[in-house]
Amino acid sequence: MTYRTFSTSSTVFDSILFRDAFGTDKMRAMFSDYALVQLYIDVEVALAKAQAHVGVIPREAANVIESEASIEHIDFDHMREETDIVGYPILPLVHQLVDMCGEAGRYVHWGATTQDIMDTAVSLQVRDALDSIDEDIRELRGILAGLAKKHRDTPMAGRTHLQQALPITFGYKAAIWLAMFDRHQQRLGELRSRVAVVGFAGAAGTLASLGDKGFEVQHALAVELRLGVPATTWHVARDGFAEAVNFLALVTGSLGKIALDIMIMASTEFAEVYEPFVKGRGASSTMPQKRNPISSELMLAAAKAVRQHAGLMVDAMIQDFERATGPWHAEWIAIPESFILTSGALNQAKFMLSGLIVDTERMKHNLGISKGLIVAEAAMMQLAPHIGRQQAHDVVYDACRAVDDGGGTLADALAALPTVTRHFDREAIDRMTDPANYLGLAPRMVDRALELSSEISSYALEECQS
């Protein structure tokens, strides 16, 4: 077979067909080659300014480097060719920056090593990408809070082991989803300071090339780039970036849980919720009636892929001595792909959940298909004070078996037992076997979740303002 090349894309991340299913323009732009090289240049310029500030290089040289080092003058084809030879992009970049800056070019990359520039640039990338993820999570939390509030008292069947268990409310389910993302918002705020740190430390991490000025340059560079200063060199201690990607795995894992719930609830036999209707979305090429849960499927796929990258990042933490012989390179794959997949999954979730169609009548119908058996526990607990807990269990158990074997409802079966009618009339039996009357604290849990979520949002806003 002859392959005709009309595009250089070969993965879902840059595919003209799939890129918007698995990512967003915003996140792809953050991790594009152009953006990354610009960050490399930003770090080199910031380094020159920091060194000039503490007297390591002449101020005039730093000024020239700042004014002349421009991505517009980069020959990307030549840089790619040289990178293929060198194995890393920084030396090829430095060659071009030196040429751009003339006499001042001798001070470009002063005292630095390749990984200093690359790690610091990725710290900037991750910092900004986390800000984008933070914004998406905030929006998603607002959508989930709206669902929880709207359906606080909408009864539906709670299911364990895929069997009807006890009544819950759909708002309760949405509140559980909301609480997951409240925790993710908190986690994100906590991990920022551990990830957004400068990675400048020199050849073996000791800052030896700068003499007694090393810490001053490191601090000045951090100030220039609005990054933190690490306690020690971290170029072989990769827990920060590993934490960031494992955080993304938690986020997409939660999205996968929501997706799985929605997909099952949208199945023909359940028919309780549907993804938003868009003409042609989820259509089958052969079955005109199909309405497949496309966003949920994409969210689930992203969760599986990011989980794999989380493991890869943990594996990449195992590095030898003071400069690794390969694990670092795995991050070049895992970090960009994880952020793009997570942004895509969050985008799908916001679209799907903001327009989710909830069929409350179908939920009510499904709640009744067990003919009252779903509230057998309620009957047992109300009967227990009169005849004892174990005997009540046995009586209700026999009534459930009677429904299974002979039909009718749990209320009918209980009303036929003198042990029950001695204490409850038919109206009381009907009340105790009405699923809507056995929601436990589900509605109040919704209230509590909404209150705590609001507190988290207020606290986060105060943190941003301060």
C-alpha positions, 0 to 999 in steps of 0.5 A: 500500500502506498501512503500519500502524505498530506499532513505531518500529523500522526497522533491524536494530539495533532491529528486534523481528525481527532485533536479536538476530541482529545485536547484543546487549542489552548493546551496544545498551544502551550505545549507546541514546539514554538511555545517551548522554544520561546520559553527556552529563550525566555529562560536564557534572557532571564538568566542573563538579566539575573546574572547582570543584576548580581554582577556576574556578566556586564549589564550591557551584554544582558541588555543586548541579549534581551533585545536581540534574542528573538524566536523570529530569527530562529531557523527551526529546520537547522535547529531540528537537524542539529538537535537530531545530532546533539540529542538535545535542543539547547546547544543548537538554540544557543548557537543561534542566540550567540550569532544573534547577539554579536559580541554579547553572545559570549555571555549567553548560557553563562554557567548553565547546562542544558537541563537547567534551561529545559527544566526551568522552561518546563516548570513555566509550562507546567505552572501555566498549564496548571492555571488552565486546568485550575480554571477548567476545574472551577467551571466544572465545579460550578456545573456540578454544583448546579446539578446537585442543587437542582436535583437535591430531591430527585429520587432515583435508585442507588446501585451497588454491584450493578444491582438496585440497593437503596434510594438516593437522589440524583443531586446526591450523586452529583454532590459526590462528583462535586466533592471529588473536584473540590478536593482536586482544586485543593490539591492543585493549590497545594502542589503548585509551590512544589512544581513551579520552581527554578531548575538552575544549578549547573553541570552537577547541580552544585552551581560551581561555575558561578563561585559564590554568586550561585545562590544569588543568580538562582534567586534573581532568576526565580524572581525574573520568571516568577518561580520559587527557589528550591531547597536543593538541586532537583534535576535528579529528584523528579517528584515535582513533575511526577506529582503534577502528572499523577494529579492529572491522573486523579483528575481524569480518574474522577472524570472517568468515574463520572463518564462510566456512571453516565454511560451506564445510566444512558443505556437503553435499559436505564435511560435515566440521563442523556448527553446533550443533543447535537444533530449527528453526534453519537450517530451510528453509520448503520443504526439510525436510532443510535445516540452514543455517549461520545463525550463520556467515551472520550473522557474514559479513554483519556483517564486510561491514557493519563493513568499510563503516563502517571506510571511512566512519570513514577518510573522516570523518578528512578534516576542515576547519580547526578545526571540521569541516563534516560529516564528524563526523556520519558517526561518529554512524552508524558508531561505534554500528552497528560496535560493535553488529554486532561484539558480535552477530558475536562472540556468534554465534561463541561460540555456534557454535564452543562447540557445533561438531559435528566429524565426524572420520570424514568428515574422514578419508573426505575425506582419502582421496578423492584416492586418495593424491594429496594426499600426492604431495609426501611420496612425491616428497620421500622418493624424492628422496634416492635419484634426485634431486629433479627426477627424483623429481618426474617419476616421482611426476607420472607416477604421479599421471597414471596414477591419474587416467587408470586408477584405483587409488591412488597407492600402487598406481601407485608400487608398479608402478614399478621406479624406486620399488620398487628403493628401497621395498617395498610396506609403505614405499610404503603408509606414505609415501602415508598422509596421517596420516603427512604432517602436517608440524609442524601438531600442534607448531604447535598446541602453540606457538599454545596456549603463546603464547595462554596467555602473552598471557592471563597478561600481560593479567591482570597488566596488569589487576591492575596 
